[in-house]
Amino acid sequence: MILDILTPDKTVFSGEILSVTVPGKGGSFQIWENHAAIISTLENGLVEIRLKDKTQELFNIKGGVVEVLKNKVVLLADGVVEK
């Protein structure tokens, strides 16, 4: 599955992943390979990415929208808090 995390001014992450957990309006939820198509608004919070090599990446976003379609996840974040 491919994930792109974009802000208005840059690409924060782009690559192949196993899963991603995002902060939805009704609570966090996970997206796995072959997930049903979905579009959801996101709250401020933590995005946890599980990579193919079993490591993980964490990003703290300032809200946004996520779209899942045919094993492609696009997360449009209003901003990302720098580490």
GIGI-V562102 format. One record per pair of residues at least 4 apart in sequence whose C-alpha atoms are under 7 Angstrom apart, sorted by the first residue. I is the first residue (numbers start at 1). J is the second residue. Records with the same first field share a line. If there is no record, write none. Layout:
I: J / J
This chain:
1: 16 / 17 / 18 / 33 / 71 / 72
2: 15 / 16 / 17 / 71 / 72 / 73
3: 14 / 15 / 16 / 17 / 72 / 73 / 74
4: 13 / 14 / 15 / 73 / 74 / 75
5: 11 / 12 / 13 / 14 / 74 / 75 / 76 / 77
6: 10 / 11 / 12 / 75 / 76 / 77
7: 11 / 76 / 77 / 78 / 79
8: 78
16: 51
17: 50 / 51 / 52
18: 32 / 33 / 50 / 51 / 52
19: 30 / 31 / 32 / 33 / 49 / 50
20: 30 / 31 / 32 / 47 / 48 / 49 / 50
21: 28 / 29 / 30 / 31 / 47 / 48 / 49
22: 28 / 29 / 30 / 46 / 47 / 48
23: 27 / 28 / 29 / 42 / 43 / 44 / 45 / 46 / 47
24: 28 / 29 / 40 / 41 / 42 / 43
25: 41 / 42 / 43
31: 35
33: 71
34: 70 / 71
37: 68 / 69
38: 67 / 68
39: 66 / 67 / 68
40: 65 / 66 / 67
41: 64 / 65 / 66
42: 63 / 64 / 65
43: 62 / 63 / 64
44: 61 / 62 / 63
45: 60 / 61 / 62
46: 58 / 59 / 60 / 61
47: 58 / 59 / 60
48: 56 / 57 / 58 / 59
49: 56 / 57 / 58
50: 54 / 55 / 56 / 57
51: 55 / 56
59: 80
60: 80 / 81
61: 77 / 79 / 80 / 81
62: 77 / 78 / 79 / 80
63: 77 / 78
64: 76 / 77 / 78
65: 75 / 76 / 77
66: 74 / 75 / 76
67: 73 / 74 / 75
68: 72 / 73 / 74
69: 73
